[in-house]
Each structure stands twice: as C-alpha cells, then as structure tokens.
Amino acid sequence: MDLDVVNMFVIAGGTLALPILAFVASFLLWPSALIKIYYWYWRRTLGMQVCYVYHEDYQFCYSFRGRPGHKPSILMLHGFSAHKDMWLSVVKFLPKNLHLVCVDMPGHEGTTRSSLDDLSIDGQVKRIHQFVECLKLNKKPFHLIGTSMGGHVAGVYAAYYPSDVCSLSLVCPAGLQYSTDNQFIQRLKELQDSAAIEKIPLIPSTPEEMSEMLQLCSYVRFKVPQQILQGLVDVRIPHNNFYRKLFLEIVSEKSRYSLHQNMDKIKVPTQIIWGKQDQVLDVSGADMLAKSIANCQVELLENCGHSVVMERPRKTAKLIVDFLASVHNTSNNKKLD
C-alpha cells in the first residue's frame, strides 16, 4: 500500500512546480483524505466497485469487478497492514472478463475491527470462509490468491476447504518454518526476547522507520521526501496498536507455522511467485512448498523484493493469467477425454 502512494508522488513529480507544492501541502494537511481520493479514483478508473456484506453483525468490505461466469472467480487476500486496494496495480493488467473480488482482511480498512476477534491464522481463515459463504463465491470453485500474511491465510484456507478452491496462487507467503533464520527474522526474535514490541520493523511510527520499512520490503530504492514519509506515518499511526496486536498473534506459536503444518494437505494446482531479493521472507520457501504440494509451479522474479504485487504488477498479472489458462485448459481437455 505505501509503495503505491510513493508511486503517486513520483507521477506527480512530472508536473509543474506550483501544482506539486499544492499537492504536497494537501498531503501534509489531509494525508488520509488524499490517499482515499487517490484509491477512489484508481478503483473508478479500473471499474472496481466497493461493497459491504454481513455475517451476523460482522461487516466485510470488498471491491469487485465483473460477474461469475464460466471462468473461475478470483478472490485476492492482501498482506499485513495493507488493504484491498493494494491489488489495484495487478488488477490493471488482468482481463476485464474475469470476476475479481478483493476483500479487506479482518480488522483492516472497512472490515470490522473487534477486540473480541480471533486474529490467529485459523481465526482469519474462518472469517474469510464466512465472507465466501456470504457471497456464495464457493457455489463454483474459485481461484484463491494471497500475498505475505494473505498468502499464509490462502494456503491454509485451501487445506481446510478444498472443495471451495479450484487453484491457488501464493505470493511470497508467510507461515513456513526455515532451517535458518534470515536477518529480518533474527531481528524479530531479538525484539520478542526483549519485549520491545514498539520497534517492530513493519509497524513504523516515525519517518525514519517508514523509510526503513520501504527499503526492507522493496528491492527498488525510493528517495522519498521527509514530508511525504511523515504523511504516510500519520495515516498509519491510528492503527498501529491494532497492527501490533495482529502481528504478535500471527507470529505466536499457534499461528507462525500454520502453512508449513498444512501445506501437504493442499491438493489443488498451486502457483508460487516469489521475489529473489525478498528480505522479509526467504525465497527458499518456494522450493519448500514445491516439494510438499504435488501440482505446483514456481516462478522466481529477478530484482524483486517482498512487495511483489507493487514492484512487478504487470509480470504478476501475466503469471496468474497464464497459470489459470494452463489449469483451465487442462481441466477442459480431461473432460473431453
């Protein structure tokens, strides 16, 4: 999400000086409102509509384009501290005849945030299943996509509800147990040992921490002005307590390795997409999944970090479309045999 906003300012940089100053001034004064306008405009341009659906008193917010047809619907699950609009950069390059659904994960953006909610991976999987049932999305098996935390949830969902899903795309998913920890995971464990939860690298509270997070998650290095970094931080700070609670839940003993523990139960055709320069979740996880999932394709992207969806949206969209075509054509051929 934050990389999208950075891109917005890069585009604005091509205009005249006075509009730039007005643009930056507006962002500093009303960062949240300006970001909402930006995403509203992008959704409108791409034909994505925002809707709400309820399971009892629990509200799900989602955006969609198209209607269910002969091709599988696509449900997209975003990562930690992001929201449904992070997928817009990929949606831009997906065919308009596909039925797309992007949902805000539990507690994020327009979906209910409750202190009573179970934010564990299992809890989030159950919530997403409630959402699927509300939309009757599983009337016909759908294609499920998830990135990072969303990939963790998507993989476990495919294991728990195999009849709902016809195929699966996992983009640098969390939830795997590595034999050795990368630098990021080592740092997290040190923070946990010292109980310094205020310093989680993925939850910035200062412009400097925001800059560090952008560098951690992206292979491309952005030079973002201090004022814009401050605006990005101001938007996130009201949600940071929730993000900390969620983060501690998904890295707890109950949830941390849920995908690893369930990956051998995934029976649908699966696609793994991973940035080779991912500093958050090591790319060796792709091989781990490929060895445990029978029908699995792996795509490793050069010069790409953890934010695959934002760094390589066109390539990601193409890989998904090509994968769907291969799975769909194979299914059709089997029916004809």
Summary of the structure (lengths in Angstrom):
residues: 337
radius of gyration: 19.4
end to end distance: 45.3
largest distance: 65.8
contacts: 1095
relative contact order: 0.13
helix: 51%
strand: 14%
